[in-house]
Amino acid sequence: MRKDIDHVLISEEELQKRVAELGAQISADYAGRCPLLVSVLRGSYIFMADLSRQVQPFCQVDFMAVSSYGSGTVSSGQVNIVKDLSDSIEGKDIIVVEDILDSGNTLHYLFQVLQARHPASLKLCTLLDKPSRRTKPITADYVGFEVPDKFVVGYGLDYDELYRNLPYIGVLKPCVYEKSGE
Ligand code: PRP
C-alpha cells in the first residue's frame, strides 16, 4: 500500500494536533450547548471518531451515507442518500462532519436536505478543503487543512475503497488511478 503513495501530505501527528484544535474551537463556540455531529460516511469515519472525542463536555453523534463518486476520481454530480439519520434534527445544533470538501456538490445537496428539516443551526466542519475545485457556492465553518488539487487518500479517504486505513493523508501516485482508465 505504501508503494502507491507518492508522499505524505499531512502526517499522523499533524492530523492529531489539528483535530484537537478544531475540537477545542467547537467546544468554545458551542459552550452551554450540545451539538449533534453528523458524520457523512464513509470518508469521515476516522475524523468523526477523533473529533468527537475532542468536543467537550457534551455532543451527540449520528451518521448519514451518501454516494457521489462511484469508483472514479471525478464527481458524477449525482448525490444519493444511502443511509439517513436515525433521529429528527429539528431544533438541534448540527455540525456536519466531512472528510473533504471538493466540488461542493455533495455538501450543497446535503445542506438543502438538512436545512429543510429545520435545525436550530447548521454548520460544516471539513478536515480537508480543496477550494480550487469548487463548483458549488459552499464554504466550511471549520477547516482542518486546505489542500492542493492532488488525489489524496488515507485517514478515511479512499481510492476505489482502498487506503482509508492509512494513518496519514498521502498523495496517491497518478499511475494508480491512470492505469484503471479513469
Ligand atoms: C467524498 C467526500 C465527500 C465528497 C466530496 O465522498 O467524503 O462526501 O466526496 O466531494 P464533492 O465536494 O465533490 O461533492 P465519496 O463520494 O468519495 O464517498 P466516501 O465518503 O464513501 O469515500
Residues whose N, C-alpha, C, O or C-beta is under 5 A from the ligand:
A	BS01	PRP	V40 L41 R42 G43 S44 V66 S67 S68 Y69 S75 D99 I100 L101 D102 S103 G104 N105 T106 L107 D158
